Amino acid sequence: MDGQSLLVIIMVGIIAGWIAGKIVRGAGFGLIGDLIVGIVGAFIGRWLLPQLGVGVIVHNPIIDSIIVAAIGAIILLLVLRLIRR
């Protein structure tokens, strides 16, 4: 993995985590928190969406990655919210 790929992964994670934080809780979790939520969400989204037969069709791979990661991050935050109660 080169530096550019790592930078893209980090940026996608931050953006997806920020989007999920805004949708689920109304606020972000800071740079590191958004990054972690976004990256974990990307793994969840990439695994779960095909299992459900759902696909995101966008002709830009970066936007596709952000959408899938944000969906996964939203699911992650909702599950964490249920566990906390």
N, CA, C and O atoms as CSV, one atom per row, in Angstrom:
chain,resi,resn,atom,element,x,y,z
A,1,MET,N,N,0.857,-1.168,0.000
A,1,MET,CA,C,0.000,0.000,0.000
A,1,MET,C,C,0.904,1.232,0.000
A,1,MET,O,O,1.797,1.370,0.835
A,2,ASP,N,N,0.651,2.105,-0.942
A,2,ASP,CA,C,1.465,3.305,-1.019
A,2,ASP,C,C,0.813,4.429,-0.207
A,2,ASP,O,O,-0.292,4.274,0.313
A,3,GLY,N,N,1.499,5.533,-0.110
A,3,GLY,CA,C,1.026,6.664,0.680
A,3,GLY,C,C,-0.280,7.242,0.175
A,3,GLY,O,O,-1.116,7.679,0.965
A,4,GLN,N,N,-0.459,7.249,-1.134
A,4,GLN,CA,C,-1.680,7.800,-1.708
A,4,GLN,C,C,-2.894,6.945,-1.337
A,4,GLN,O,O,-3.952,7.485,-1.014
A,5,SER,N,N,-2.753,5.633,-1.379
A,5,SER,CA,C,-3.854,4.738,-0.999
A,5,SER,C,C,-4.216,4.922,0.466
A,5,SER,O,O,-5.394,4.951,0.824
A,6,LEU,N,N,-3.213,5.043,1.299
A,6,LEU,CA,C,-3.452,5.247,2.724
A,6,LEU,C,C,-4.175,6.570,2.962
A,6,LEU,O,O,-5.070,6.651,3.803
A,7,LEU,N,N,-3.791,7.585,2.235
A,7,LEU,CA,C,-4.436,8.890,2.363
A,7,LEU,C,C,-5.909,8.817,1.945
A,7,LEU,O,O,-6.766,9.422,2.588
A,8,VAL,N,N,-6.198,8.087,0.884
A,8,VAL,CA,C,-7.588,7.928,0.426
A,8,VAL,C,C,-8.404,7.182,1.478
A,8,VAL,O,O,-9.534,7.573,1.773
A,9,ILE,N,N,-7.852,6.123,2.042
A,9,ILE,CA,C,-8.553,5.360,3.079
A,9,ILE,C,C,-8.851,6.242,4.289
A,9,ILE,O,O,-9.951,6.190,4.841
A,10,ILE,N,N,-7.892,7.035,4.695
A,10,ILE,CA,C,-8.082,7.917,5.842
A,10,ILE,C,C,-9.148,8.970,5.545
A,10,ILE,O,O,-10.009,9.238,6.383
A,11,MET,N,N,-9.093,9.561,4.365
A,11,MET,CA,C,-10.070,10.592,4.012
A,11,MET,C,C,-11.487,10.009,3.919
A,11,MET,O,O,-12.442,10.619,4.399
A,12,VAL,N,N,-11.619,8.840,3.309
A,12,VAL,CA,C,-12.928,8.185,3.221
A,12,VAL,C,C,-13.443,7.872,4.631
A,12,VAL,O,O,-14.620,8.080,4.923
A,13,GLY,N,N,-12.572,7.380,5.489
A,13,GLY,CA,C,-12.972,7.068,6.865
A,13,GLY,C,C,-13.437,8.291,7.630
A,13,GLY,O,O,-14.447,8.242,8.331
A,14,ILE,N,N,-12.704,9.391,7.498
A,14,ILE,CA,C,-13.077,10.619,8.200
A,14,ILE,C,C,-14.424,11.146,7.700
A,14,ILE,O,O,-15.290,11.506,8.496
A,15,ILE,N,N,-14.593,11.187,6.385
A,15,ILE,CA,C,-15.835,11.698,5.810
A,15,ILE,C,C,-17.016,10.809,6.193
A,15,ILE,O,O,-18.063,11.308,6.605
A,16,ALA,N,N,-16.848,9.497,6.059
A,16,ALA,CA,C,-17.937,8.564,6.394
A,16,ALA,C,C,-18.277,8.628,7.880
A,16,ALA,O,O,-19.453,8.609,8.243
A,17,GLY,N,N,-17.282,8.703,8.731
A,17,GLY,CA,C,-17.527,8.807,10.170
A,17,GLY,C,C,-18.231,10.103,10.528
A,17,GLY,O,O,-19.108,10.120,11.392
A,18,TRP,N,N,-17.851,11.186,9.867
A,18,TRP,CA,C,-18.489,12.477,10.116
A,18,TRP,C,C,-19.958,12.439,9.691
A,18,TRP,O,O,-20.836,12.905,10.417
A,19,ILE,N,N,-20.214,11.875,8.500
A,19,ILE,CA,C,-21.594,11.761,8.009
A,19,ILE,C,C,-22.426,10.924,8.977
A,19,ILE,O,O,-23.538,11.310,9.337
A,20,ALA,N,N,-21.895,9.788,9.394
A,20,ALA,CA,C,-22.630,8.912,10.319
A,20,ALA,C,C,-22.883,9.611,11.645
A,20,ALA,O,O,-23.970,9.497,12.212
A,21,GLY,N,N,-21.889,10.332,12.141
A,21,GLY,CA,C,-22.065,11.063,13.393
A,21,GLY,C,C,-23.148,12.119,13.298
A,21,GLY,O,O,-23.907,12.323,14.245
A,22,LYS,N,N,-23.224,12.794,12.158
A,22,LYS,CA,C,-24.259,13.814,11.955
A,22,LYS,C,C,-25.648,13.185,11.866
A,22,LYS,O,O,-26.614,13.734,12.397
A,23,ILE,N,N,-25.748,12.053,11.207
A,23,ILE,CA,C,-27.049,11.409,11.024
A,23,ILE,C,C,-27.530,10.740,12.313
A,23,ILE,O,O,-28.700,10.871,12.673
A,24,VAL,N,N,-26.664,10.043,12.996
A,24,VAL,CA,C,-27.082,9.248,14.158
A,24,VAL,C,C,-27.135,10.068,15.441
A,24,VAL,O,O,-28.100,9.958,16.196
A,25,ARG,N,N,-26.142,10.868,15.698
A,25,ARG,CA,C,-26.097,11.566,16.980
A,25,ARG,C,C,-26.200,13.075,16.852
A,25,ARG,O,O,-26.385,13.763,17.856
A,26,GLY,N,N,-26.087,13.600,15.657
A,26,GLY,CA,C,-26.182,15.036,15.475
A,26,GLY,C,C,-24.870,15.767,15.643
A,26,GLY,O,O,-24.832,16.986,15.479
A,27,ALA,N,N,-23.783,15.067,15.966
A,27,ALA,CA,C,-22.477,15.695,16.118
A,27,ALA,C,C,-21.399,14.666,15.819
A,27,ALA,O,O,-21.618,13.464,15.969
A,28,GLY,N,N,-20.258,15.134,15.404
A,28,GLY,CA,C,-19.149,14.240,15.113
A,28,GLY,C,C,-18.442,13.817,16.389
A,28,GLY,O,O,-18.822,14.232,17.484
A,29,PHE,N,N,-17.431,13.004,16.249
A,29,PHE,CA,C,-16.685,12.480,17.392
A,29,PHE,C,C,-15.248,12.966,17.400
A,29,PHE,O,O,-14.396,12.372,18.060
A,30,GLY,N,N,-14.971,14.028,16.681
A,30,GLY,CA,C,-13.603,14.494,16.550
A,30,GLY,C,C,-12.927,13.753,15.414
A,30,GLY,O,O,-13.460,12.772,14.897
A,31,LEU,N,N,-11.777,14.215,15.037
A,31,LEU,CA,C,-11.073,13.670,13.877
A,31,LEU,C,C,-10.758,12.183,14.035
A,31,LEU,O,O,-11.038,11.394,13.133
A,32,ILE,N,N,-10.189,11.800,15.156
A,32,ILE,CA,C,-9.801,10.402,15.369
A,32,ILE,C,C,-11.035,9.517,15.523
A,32,ILE,O,O,-11.082,8.419,14.967
A,33,GLY,N,N,-12.025,9.980,16.265
A,33,GLY,CA,C,-13.253,9.202,16.444
A,33,GLY,C,C,-13.978,8.979,15.136
A,33,GLY,O,O,-14.433,7.869,14.859
A,34,ASP,N,N,-14.094,10.034,14.317
A,34,ASP,CA,C,-14.731,9.898,13.006
A,34,ASP,C,C,-13.952,8.938,12.118
A,34,ASP,O,O,-14.545,8.145,11.387
A,35,LEU,N,N,-12.633,9.007,12.179
A,35,LEU,CA,C,-11.789,8.116,11.377
A,35,LEU,C,C,-12.026,6.662,11.756
A,35,LEU,O,O,-12.194,5.812,10.881
A,36,ILE,N,N,-12.041,6.374,13.033
A,36,ILE,CA,C,-12.228,4.993,13.493
A,36,ILE,C,C,-13.616,4.483,13.125
A,36,ILE,O,O,-13.758,3.372,12.613
A,37,VAL,N,N,-14.639,5.291,13.385
A,37,VAL,CA,C,-16.011,4.886,13.054
A,37,VAL,C,C,-16.137,4.667,11.546
A,37,VAL,O,O,-16.755,3.695,11.114
A,38,GLY,N,N,-15.563,5.553,10.752
A,38,GLY,CA,C,-15.638,5.438,9.296
A,38,GLY,C,C,-14.930,4.222,8.744
A,38,GLY,O,O,-15.455,3.556,7.852
A,39,ILE,N,N,-13.747,3.918,9.256
A,39,ILE,CA,C,-12.994,2.760,8.758
A,39,ILE,C,C,-13.672,1.461,9.171
A,39,ILE,O,O,-13.798,0.547,8.356
A,40,VAL,N,N,-14.113,1.365,10.426
A,40,VAL,CA,C,-14.832,0.164,10.864
A,40,VAL,C,C,-16.146,0.053,10.084
A,40,VAL,O,O,-16.550,-1.038,9.681
A,41,GLY,N,N,-16.797,1.183,9.880
A,41,GLY,CA,C,-18.027,1.197,9.094
A,41,GLY,C,C,-17.807,0.738,7.663
A,41,GLY,O,O,-18.671,0.080,7.083
A,42,ALA,N,N,-16.670,1.076,7.091
A,42,ALA,CA,C,-16.360,0.632,5.727
A,42,ALA,C,C,-16.280,-0.891,5.663
A,42,ALA,O,O,-16.787,-1.502,4.722
A,43,PHE,N,N,-15.652,-1.497,6.649
A,43,PHE,CA,C,-15.584,-2.961,6.678
A,43,PHE,C,C,-16.980,-3.565,6.840
A,43,PHE,O,O,-17.324,-4.542,6.175
A,44,ILE,N,N,-17.775,-2.974,7.726
A,44,ILE,CA,C,-19.135,-3.474,7.937
A,44,ILE,C,C,-19.955,-3.328,6.662
A,44,ILE,O,O,-20.632,-4.266,6.241
A,45,GLY,N,N,-19.894,-2.154,6.052
A,45,GLY,CA,C,-20.660,-1.905,4.831
A,45,GLY,C,C,-20.251,-2.806,3.685
A,45,GLY,O,O,-21.106,-3.330,2.971
A,46,ARG,N,N,-18.947,-2.994,3.501
A,46,ARG,CA,C,-18.456,-3.846,2.411
A,46,ARG,C,C,-18.830,-5.306,2.617
A,46,ARG,O,O,-18.959,-6.051,1.646
A,47,TRP,N,N,-19.006,-5.724,3.863
A,47,TRP,CA,C,-19.403,-7.112,4.123
A,47,TRP,C,C,-20.930,-7.253,4.105
A,47,TRP,O,O,-21.461,-8.183,3.498
A,48,LEU,N,N,-21.637,-6.328,4.772
A,48,LEU,CA,C,-23.065,-6.485,4.994
A,48,LEU,C,C,-23.916,-6.207,3.757
A,48,LEU,O,O,-24.856,-6.954,3.487
A,49,LEU,N,N,-23.617,-5.173,3.012
A,49,LEU,CA,C,-24.466,-4.816,1.873
A,49,LEU,C,C,-24.568,-5.932,0.834
A,49,LEU,O,O,-25.677,-6.210,0.377
A,50,PRO,N,N,-23.477,-6.583,0.437
A,50,PRO,CA,C,-23.633,-7.708,-0.496
A,50,PRO,C,C,-24.412,-8.878,0.106
A,50,PRO,O,O,-25.110,-9.592,-0.615
A,51,GLN,N,N,-24.298,-9.078,1.421
A,51,GLN,CA,C,-25.051,-10.139,2.078
A,51,GLN,C,C,-26.556,-9.890,1.983
A,51,GLN,O,O,-27.351,-10.827,1.911
A,52,LEU,N,N,-26.928,-8.614,1.984
A,52,LEU,CA,C,-28.337,-8.232,1.889
A,52,LEU,C,C,-28.799,-8.057,0.448
A,52,LEU,O,O,-29.973,-7.785,0.198
A,53,GLY,N,N,-27.885,-8.213,-0.492
A,53,GLY,CA,C,-28.213,-8.051,-1.898
A,53,GLY,C,C,-28.363,-6.600,-2.318
A,53,GLY,O,O,-29.026,-6.296,-3.309
A,54,VAL,N,N,-27.747,-5.711,-1.563
A,54,VAL,CA,C,-27.825,-4.283,-1.848
A,54,VAL,C,C,-26.510,-3.836,-2.462
A,54,VAL,O,O,-25.435,-4.201,-1.985
A,55,GLY,N,N,-26.598,-3.052,-3.511
A,55,GLY,CA,C,-25.401,-2.521,-4.141
A,55,GLY,C,C,-25.532,-1.026,-4.347
A,55,GLY,O,O,-26.626,-0.505,-4.560
A,56,VAL,N,N,-24.419,-0.357,-4.281
A,56,VAL,CA,C,-24.374,1.077,-4.542
A,56,VAL,C,C,-23.727,1.250,-5.899
A,56,VAL,O,O,-22.582,0.849,-6.109
A,57,ILE,N,N,-24.465,1.850,-6.822
A,57,ILE,CA,C,-23.939,2.019,-8.168
A,57,ILE,C,C,-23.705,3.503,-8.409
A,57,ILE,O,O,-24.631,4.256,-8.706
A,58,VAL,N,N,-22.480,3.893,-8.277
A,58,VAL,CA,C,-22.039,5.250,-8.575
A,58,VAL,C,C,-20.820,5.098,-9.470
A,58,VAL,O,O,-20.015,4.189,-9.270
A,59,HIS,N,N,-20.681,5.944,-10.417
A,59,HIS,CA,C,-19.582,5.790,-11.370
A,59,HIS,C,C,-18.280,6.405,-10.890
A,59,HIS,O,O,-17.344,6.572,-11.673
A,60,ASN,N,N,-18.212,6.741,-9.615
A,60,ASN,CA,C,-16.992,7.265,-9.022
A,60,ASN,C,C,-16.635,6.388,-7.827
A,60,ASN,O,O,-17.385,6.357,-6.851
A,61,PRO,N,N,-15.512,5.677,-7.878
A,61,PRO,CA,C,-15.183,4.738,-6.801
A,61,PRO,C,C,-14.991,5.397,-5.435
A,61,PRO,O,O,-15.247,4.761,-4.413
A,62,ILE,N,N,-14.549,6.645,-5.391
A,62,ILE,CA,C,-14.378,7.325,-4.105
A,62,ILE,C,C,-15.742,7.603,-3.471
A,62,ILE,O,O,-15.938,7.360,-2.280
A,63,ILE,N,N,-16.670,8.108,-4.259
A,63,ILE,CA,C,-18.010,8.392,-3.742
A,63,ILE,C,C,-18.698,7.094,-3.328
A,63,ILE,O,O,-19.383,7.050,-2.306
A,64,ASP,N,N,-18.518,6.041,-4.119
A,64,ASP,CA,C,-19.065,4.727,-3.774
A,64,ASP,C,C,-18.526,4.274,-2.423
A,64,ASP,O,O,-19.282,3.806,-1.572
A,65,SER,N,N,-17.232,4.412,-2.232
A,65,SER,CA,C,-16.611,4.007,-0.970
A,65,SER,C,C,-17.146,4.821,0.199
A,65,SER,O,O,-17.397,4.274,1.274
A,66,ILE,N,N,-17.323,6.124,-0.001
A,66,ILE,CA,C,-17.843,6.978,1.070
A,66,ILE,C,C,-19.270,6.576,1.428
A,66,ILE,O,O,-19.613,6.511,2.608
A,67,ILE,N,N,-20.105,6.305,0.430
A,67,ILE,CA,C,-21.497,5.924,0.686
A,67,ILE,C,C,-21.563,4.601,1.445
A,67,ILE,O,O,-22.282,4.487,2.438
A,68,VAL,N,N,-20.822,3.614,0.985
A,68,VAL,CA,C,-20.835,2.296,1.645
A,68,VAL,C,C,-20.279,2.405,3.058
A,68,VAL,O,O,-20.837,1.824,3.988
A,69,ALA,N,N,-19.191,3.140,3.229
A,69,ALA,CA,C,-18.600,3.302,4.558
A,69,ALA,C,C,-19.546,4.057,5.480
A,69,ALA,O,O,-19.647,3.721,6.660
A,70,ALA,N,N,-20.241,5.069,4.969
A,70,ALA,CA,C,-21.184,5.820,5.796
A,70,ALA,C,C,-22.355,4.935,6.225
A,70,ALA,O,O,-22.795,5.005,7.372
A,71,ILE,N,N,-22.859,4.108,5.317
A,71,ILE,CA,C,-23.943,3.187,5.676
A,71,ILE,C,C,-23.469,2.220,6.761
A,71,ILE,O,O,-24.183,1.982,7.735
A,72,GLY,N,N,-22.284,1.669,6.597
A,72,GLY,CA,C,-21.731,0.775,7.609
A,72,GLY,C,C,-21.504,1.477,8.934
A,72,GLY,O,O,-21.753,0.901,9.993
A,73,ALA,N,N,-21.032,2.723,8.887
A,73,ALA,CA,C,-20.791,3.479,10.112
A,73,ALA,C,C,-22.101,3.814,10.821
A,73,ALA,O,O,-22.166,3.792,12.050
A,74,ILE,N,N,-23.132,4.121,10.061
A,74,ILE,CA,C,-24.445,4.387,10.661
A,74,ILE,C,C,-24.960,3.139,11.362
A,74,ILE,O,O,-25.471,3.215,12.479
A,75,ILE,N,N,-24.827,1.998,10.712
A,75,ILE,CA,C,-25.239,0.731,11.333
A,75,ILE,C,C,-24.440,0.487,12.608
A,75,ILE,O,O,-24.999,0.094,13.633
A,76,LEU,N,N,-23.132,0.720,12.541
A,76,LEU,CA,C,-22.275,0.541,13.715
A,76,LEU,C,C,-22.727,1.438,14.860
A,76,LEU,O,O,-22.832,0.973,15.995
A,77,LEU,N,N,-22.993,2.697,14.592
A,77,LEU,CA,C,-23.409,3.616,15.648
A,77,LEU,C,C,-24.767,3.247,16.228
A,77,LEU,O,O,-24.986,3.380,17.432
A,78,LEU,N,N,-25.677,2.786,15.383
A,78,LEU,CA,C,-26.992,2.365,15.891
A,78,LEU,C,C,-26.868,1.144,16.795
A,78,LEU,O,O,-27.532,1.066,17.829
A,79,VAL,N,N,-26.023,0.192,16.411
A,79,VAL,CA,C,-25.803,-1.001,17.247
A,79,VAL,C,C,-25.148,-0.599,18.568
A,79,VAL,O,O,-25.535,-1.089,19.629
A,80,LEU,N,N,-24.163,0.288,18.505
A,80,LEU,CA,C,-23.516,0.741,19.740
A,80,LEU,C,C,-24.496,1.471,20.649
A,80,LEU,O,O,-24.431,1.336,21.871
A,81,ARG,N,N,-25.390,2.232,20.067
A,81,ARG,CA,C,-26.406,2.935,20.854
A,81,ARG,C,C,-27.329,1.935,21.548
A,81,ARG,O,O,-27.702,2.135,22.704
A,82,LEU,N,N,-27.702,0.848,20.844
A,82,LEU,CA,C,-28.558,-0.169,21.459
A,82,LEU,C,C,-27.846,-0.894,22.587
A,82,LEU,O,O,-28.456,-1.209,23.609
A,83,ILE,N,N,-26.560,-1.159,22.406
A,83,ILE,CA,C,-25.791,-1.877,23.425
A,83,ILE,C,C,-25.605,-1.016,24.672
A,83,ILE,O,O,-25.635,-1.536,25.787
A,84,ARG,N,N,-25.413,0.283,24.501
A,84,ARG,CA,C,-25.200,1.188,25.635
A,84,ARG,C,C,-26.396,1.258,26.559
A,84,ARG,O,O,-26.230,1.478,27.758
A,85,ARG,N,N,-27.602,1.076,26.032
A,85,ARG,CA,C,-28.808,1.212,26.859
A,85,ARG,C,C,-28.984,0.083,27.807
A,85,ARG,O,O,-29.952,0.060,28.567
